[in-house]
Amino acid sequence: MAWKLLYNGTIITSNVKDEVIENGAIGFEDGKIIYVGETPEDKSSYNETVDLRGNYVLPGLVNTHGHTPMSLLRGYADDLHLQTWLENKIWPLEAKYTPEHAKWGARLSILEMIRTGTTTFVDMYDNMDEVAKAVEEAGIRGVLCRGVIGFGSEELRQSKLEEAAAFAKNWNHAADGRITTMLSPHSPYTCSPEYITHIIDRSAELNVPLHTHMSETKYEVDQNIEEFGVTPVAHLDKLGFFDRPSLVAHAVHVDGEDIEILARKDVKVSHNIISNLKLGSGIAPIGNMLAKGVTVSLGTDSVASNNNLDLFEELKAVATVHKGAAQDATAVTARQALRMATVSGAASVWLDERIGSLEAGKDADLIVVDSNQSFYYPKHNPISHLVYSGSGRDVRDVYVKGKQIMANRQFMTIDEEKVLYEANRMSRILTE
């Protein structure tokens, strides 16, 4: 017998046909979707029924790149170039981080992501045990990796690699399967070729994917060409990075040959459009990537460079900025943008058989958006309204694996007041 039926809503499936079902319903049991279709006349077989009153239901959004503990640095260093921002502002403060900073920074970010409709996120940082514990407690889904910067002594580098590998092994498929893991060299400019090769080898041993920052700025690309004679894409390809399942963040400064490599090796790209714009890094050639069949998803990066984790803002940006840059109103459509945040996001973290669309047999990761507001009227096109008119603050309910973790904008698994207090306290300690 099914546990719950949400009915009388508009169901945006993000399935292969991109079906939108008016007067629709979705039923789920034991965390799995068992029904998607029109509202049935007979609802008696369901233990619990919820009248959606015409609101939108869509897959939970997938944020494919971020650093959750960095939420403590929101607004600390704005309006700077990337290298200046990193080297003079961010890295010195991050050197002071303790597990307690990571604990409350991660919880603050998770609070914000649930609030704005993200149900799965990628995280690359340090003190990742604290992030994983936060994921476990909050009921959200995380794809987690201990980011590794290859500076320091050989002993320090090996210690970081062993820590990253242990984390990947110990937490993979934890939290009732809601946590999966990766290995993550920070970037080609912070990790030597030999060090990256060691990480690739451990990825194969542990059978986990790889994640890295890549080609975020022109400076980075020029530096890589000067040092190694090739672009970061060609460099990583020669090292065998792309022979493993891999997700790269940014890919702003890539040329035609780079894109051919990304397409041929099925490399997933996390497009962080707002962070890249705010740091003045540029605009990634997403249209060219999509034309070549590259899987492109959306990421916020950290709130230190964004400055929020609302994927609805990324939706609107990706569907508008690329139109202006290409002077082509068809460059990235609302439908394409929404797929980047749902089914393509799931594919980018190798979870598309479980999440990313609303289909029978998949996990019940879904959100309800309050569309009974003026900016969702008239009811012409729900996908258009979500992308061009909507906001993460319109999210009313959030479910992960069928468990409701936000109900009518109230958190079910997190003490919001405590998180806000502790995050503010830890931030003050950090910046004193």
Number of C-alpha atoms within 10 A of each C-alpha: 9 17 15 22 26 22 26 22 25 26 28 21 24 25 16 9 7 15 13 20 19 17 18 22 23 26 23 24 20 14 18 20 23 20 18 20 20 17 20 14 6 7 13 11 12 16 12 13 15 12 12 20 15 18 20 26 29 23 32 28 32 31 34 33 29 23 25 29 33 26 28 26 21 16 14 13 15 15 11 15 13 19 14 11 17 15 11 13 16 18 12 11 15 16 9 11 19 13 15 15 24 27 24 29 29 28 28 26 25 29 23 19 24 28 24 27 31 31 28 30 27 27 29 29 21 22 22 26 18 20 29 27 15 23 24 18 13 19 23 27 25 28 25 30 32 27 24 25 20 23 11 8 9 11 8 12 17 14 12 18 23 14 17 26 23 14 21 25 18 11 21 20 14 16 18 10 13 20 22 24 31 29 30 30 28 20 24 23 19 15 17 14 17 10 20 23 17 13 22 23 15 18 21 15 10 16 16 21 23 24 31 20 22 25 25 24 23 14 14 19 22 17 16 19 15 11 11 13 12 16 24 27 25 18 17 19 16 13 14 14 24 24 16 18 21 24 28 25 24 28 25 22 23 23 13 12 12 18 23 17 16 26 18 13 17 19 22 26 29 29 29 29 27 23 23 22 16 17 19 14 20 18 22 21 19 23 16 15 20 15 10 15 15 22 21 27 30 30 29 27 30 25 22 22 26 22 18 20 28 24 24 25 20 26 25 21 19 27 22 21 18 22 17 11 12 13 10 11 14 12 20 19 18 21 16 19 24 31 26 30 27 30 26 28 31 26 20 28 26 18 16 16 13 18 28 32 28 30 21 16 15 19 25 30 29 28 25 26 26 20 24 14 10 8 13 19 13 9 10 9 11 21 21 16 18 23 24 19 16 23 19 20 15 19 24 21 23 31 24 25 26 20 17 18 22 23 14 11 16 15 18 15 14 19 13 15 8 12 19 15 12 18 24 16 14 19 20 11 12 17 11 5
